[in-house]
Amino acid sequence: MARRAISALIAAVFAILVLIINYFPLYLIVISSLSAVAVYELLVATKYIKNAILTMLSLSFVFLVPIVFLIDGLRMNLPIICCVFLFTLFVVMIYMHEKVSFEAVSLVGFVSLGIPLSLSCLLFILFMKETHGMFLMIFTLTVIWIGDSGAYFVGTFLGRHKIAPKISPKKTWEGFIGGLVCSGLIGFAAPFVYEYIYFLMSGGVEIETNKFFFAATAVVCSALGVVGDFSASLVKRQCAVKDFGNIMPGHGGVLDRFDSVLFAAPFMYQVLLFYFPIT
């Protein structure tokens, strides 16, 4: 428990420093690096890391995707770049058909596209509204991870009924509900705090937030986080690994920490495109 708390504190300090620096290229490098490490961890777990050509193609593409995805002048070229990447994978499969299977090409293509595109949604949230984007991104990550922590503690002390013991033996319905409640409460309370901070930082300018919107989206994000967590747990079980990595002692690898973000971040971004809860 202590090791888990210390590594979480170090990660939090690093994240705060990155946000304080407020330098767009640094954000791109961080997301690209996280995406590349997450894909690398998955390739190691599935044993496809043994194919050097597929690994090189995958990691190069993954590191490039957020940069192309988030720069206006390059974004229009992303579909072409994705098609070239997939075409190259199939060329490799044809050329090395005795060593490279369609299953390997499919998995490498899927994770190389899905993980960086999903994590890039965090930066889209950050930059979609210049004034409030920082709060929205921090809010998204906070309600996901608070839900995860709430589920862990409630499940530890009150958990009795397992959700899917063959996938994740420690997760219980009590913990799941506890996580949703914790996320909902934080989702409702956070806008009050942000209104007050914004009032102080802006020299007296008042804003109004839709607290019920934030509470509702927090609950949905928490639930989607559980789906991401279960998905990652199933992959780990099928690959016979405990964690995807050990870069964060007590938490595992990057993918262990961000598996709950993979479905929730795109959801939050799409919702914010249709309705903006701050006036």
C-alpha positions in Angstrom: 0.0 0.0 0.0 2.8 2.4 0.9 4.7 1.7 -2.3 1.5 2.2 -4.3 0.9 5.6 -2.6 4.5 6.8 -3.1 4.5 5.9 -6.8 1.1 7.6 -7.2 2.5 10.8 -5.5 5.5 10.8 -7.8 3.3 10.5 -10.9 1.0 13.2 -9.6 4.0 15.6 -9.1 5.3 14.9 -12.6 1.8 15.5 -14.1 1.5 18.8 -12.2 4.9 20.0 -13.4 4.0 19.1 -17.0 0.7 21.0 -16.7 2.4 24.0 -15.1 5.0 24.3 -17.8 2.0 24.7 -20.3 4.1 23.9 -23.4 2.2 22.3 -26.3 5.1 20.3 -27.8 5.8 18.9 -24.3 2.1 17.7 -24.1 2.5 16.0 -27.5 5.7 14.3 -26.4 4.1 13.1 -23.1 1.1 11.6 -24.9 3.2 10.1 -27.7 5.5 8.5 -25.1 2.7 7.2 -22.9 1.1 5.7 -26.0 4.3 4.1 -27.2 5.1 2.6 -23.8 1.5 1.3 -23.5 1.7 -0.4 -26.9 5.1 -1.8 -26.1 3.8 -3.3 -22.9 0.9 -4.9 -24.8 3.2 -6.3 -27.4 5.5 -7.8 -24.7 2.5 -9.4 -23.0 1.2 -10.9 -26.2 4.7 -12.1 -27.2 4.5 -10.2 -30.6 7.4 -8.1 -29.4 9.6 -11.0 -30.8 9.0 -9.7 -34.3 11.4 -6.8 -34.6 9.9 -5.4 -37.9 6.3 -5.3 -36.6 7.5 -3.8 -33.3 9.5 -1.1 -35.1 6.6 -0.2 -37.4 4.1 -0.2 -34.5 6.1 2.0 -32.1 7.2 4.4 -34.8 3.6 4.9 -35.9 2.2 5.1 -32.4 4.7 7.9 -31.4 3.7 9.8 -34.6 -0.1 9.5 -34.4 -0.7 12.1 -31.5 1.6 14.6 -33.2 -0.3 14.3 -36.6 -3.6 14.0 -34.8 -3.2 17.2 -32.8 -1.6 19.6 -35.3 -4.1 21.3 -37.6 -1.8 21.4 -40.6 -1.1 17.7 -40.4 -4.4 16.3 -39.2 -5.9 16.0 -42.7 -3.1 13.6 -43.6 -3.9 11.2 -40.8 -6.2 8.9 -42.8 -3.5 8.5 -45.5 -0.8 7.8 -42.9 -3.1 5.2 -41.2 -3.7 3.5 -44.6 0.0 3.5 -45.4 0.7 1.9 -42.0 -1.9 -0.8 -42.4 -0.7 -1.4 -46.0 2.9 -1.8 -44.8 1.8 -4.3 -42.1 0.1 -6.5 -44.8 3.2 -6.2 -47.0 5.3 -7.5 -44.1 2.8 -10.3 -43.6 3.0 -11.3 -47.3 6.8 -11.1 -47.3 7.2 -13.0 -44.0 4.1 -15.2 -44.2 5.9 -18.1 -42.6 6.6 -16.1 -39.5 4.0 -13.4 -39.4 0.3 -14.4 -38.9 -2.8 -12.4 -39.7 -3.6 -12.5 -36.0 -0.3 -10.7 -35.3 -0.9 -8.1 -38.0 -4.5 -7.5 -36.8 -3.5 -7.1 -33.1 -0.6 -4.8 -33.9 -2.7 -2.7 -36.2 -5.6 -2.5 -33.8 -3.6 -1.4 -30.7 -1.3 0.9 -32.7 -4.4 2.8 -33.9 -6.6 2.6 -30.8 -4.3 3.4 -27.9 -2.8 6.7 -29.3 -6.1 7.9 -30.7 -7.8 7.3 -27.4 -5.1 9.0 -25.3 -5.0 11.9 -27.7 -8.6 12.7 -26.7 -7.2 14.0 -23.4 -5.4 16.7 -25.3 -8.4 17.5 -27.4 -10.3 18.1 -24.2 -7.4 20.3 -22.9 -7.4 22.5 -26.0 -11.1 22.5 -27.0 -11.8 25.5 -24.8 -8.6 27.4 -24.0 -9.9 28.9 -20.8 -11.5 25.9 -19.2 -9.6 23.0 -20.9 -7.2 22.4 -18.1 -10.0 21.9 -15.6 -11.9 19.6 -18.0 -8.9 17.4 -18.6 -8.0 17.2 -14.9 -11.7 16.5 -14.1 -11.8 13.7 -16.6 -8.8 11.9 -15.2 -9.7 12.6 -11.6 -13.2 11.1 -11.7 -11.9 8.0 -13.5 -9.1 7.4 -11.0 -11.2 8.4 -8.0 -13.8 5.9 -9.1 -11.0 3.3 -9.4 -9.7 4.1 -6.0 -13.2 4.3 -4.5 -14.0 0.9 -5.9 -10.8 -0.6 -4.6 -11.3 0.6 -1.0 -15.1 -0.1 -0.8 -14.5 -3.5 -2.4 -11.7 -4.3 0.0 -13.8 -3.6 3.1 -17.4 -4.3 2.0 -17.0 -6.4 -1.1 -19.0 -9.7 -1.0 -20.4 -10.3 -4.5 -17.9 -10.9 -7.3 -18.7 -9.3 -10.7 -16.6 -11.6 -12.9 -14.3 -13.7 -10.7 -12.7 -15.5 -13.7 -11.6 -12.2 -15.2 -10.8 -10.1 -12.1 -11.3 -12.0 -8.8 -11.1 -8.9 -6.5 -13.7 -6.8 -8.2 -17.1 -6.8 -6.5 -20.5 -5.2 -7.2 -20.2 -3.3 -3.9 -16.9 -1.9 -5.1 -18.3 -1.0 -8.4 -21.2 0.9 -6.9 -18.9 2.5 -4.4 -16.7 3.7 -7.3 -19.7 5.2 -9.1 -20.8 7.0 -6.0 -17.3 8.4 -5.3 -17.0 9.6 -8.9 -20.5 11.2 -8.8 -19.7 13.0 -5.6 -16.4 14.4 -6.9 -18.1 15.2 -10.2 -20.7 17.3 -8.4 -18.3 19.0 -6.0 -15.4 19.8 -8.4 -17.3 22.5 -10.4 -17.9 24.4 -7.1 -14.2 24.4 -6.4 -13.4 25.4 -10.0 -15.9 28.3 -9.9 -14.2 29.7 -6.8 -10.7 29.2 -8.2 -11.7 30.8 -11.5 -13.3 33.8 -9.6 -10.0 34.4 -7.7 -7.7 33.9 -10.7 -9.7 36.1 -13.1 -10.0 39.0 -10.7 -13.7 38.6 -9.9 -15.2 37.1 -13.1 -17.9 34.7 -12.3 -18.8 31.6 -14.2 -21.6 29.1 -13.9 -21.2 25.4 -14.3 -23.8 22.6 -14.8 -23.1 20.5 -11.7 -25.6 17.8 -12.6 -23.9 17.4 -16.0 -20.5 17.0 -14.4 -21.9 14.5 -11.9 -23.6 12.4 -14.6 -20.6 12.4 -16.9 -18.4 11.5 -13.9 -20.6 8.4 -13.2 -20.5 7.3 -16.9 -16.7 7.9 -17.1 -16.3 5.8 -14.0 -18.4 3.0 -15.4 -16.5 3.1 -18.7 -13.3 3.0 -16.7 -14.4 -0.3 -15.2 -15.0 -1.6 -18.7 -11.5 -0.6 -19.7 -10.1 -2.2 -16.5 -11.9 -5.4 -17.2 -10.8 -5.5 -20.8 -7.2 -5.1 -19.7 -7.6 -7.7 -17.0 -9.0 -10.2 -19.5 -6.0 -9.6 -21.8 -3.6 -10.1 -19.0 -5.3 -13.3 -17.9 -5.2 -14.7 -21.4 -1.6 -13.7 -21.7 -0.7 -15.1 -18.3 0.8 -11.9 -16.9 0.1 -10.1 -13.6 0.8 -6.6 -14.8 1.7 -5.1 -18.2 4.8 -3.5 -16.7 6.5 -2.3 -13.5 7.2 1.3 -14.4 5.0 2.4 -11.5 5.6 0.2 -8.4 2.3 -0.9 -6.9 0.4 0.1 -10.0 2.1 -1.8 -12.8 2.8 -0.3 -16.2 1.5 2.6 -18.1 -1.3 0.5 -19.6 -2.3 -0.8 -16.1 -2.7 2.8 -15.0 -4.4 4.1 -18.2 -6.6 1.2 -19.1 -9.5 2.9 -17.4 -8.9 6.0 -19.5 -9.1 4.3 -22.9 -12.9 4.3 -23.2 -13.7 7.2 -20.9 -11.6 9.9 -22.5 -13.1 9.6 -26.0 -16.6 9.5 -24.4 -15.9 12.7 -22.5 -14.5 14.5 -25.5 -17.5 13.6 -27.7 -20.0 14.7 -25.0 -18.2 18.0 -24.6 -18.4 18.6 -28.4 -22.2 18.4 -28.2 -22.7 20.3 -24.9 -20.4 22.6 -23.1 -21.2 22.8 -19.4 -19.5 26.1 -18.5 -21.0 29.6 -19.1 
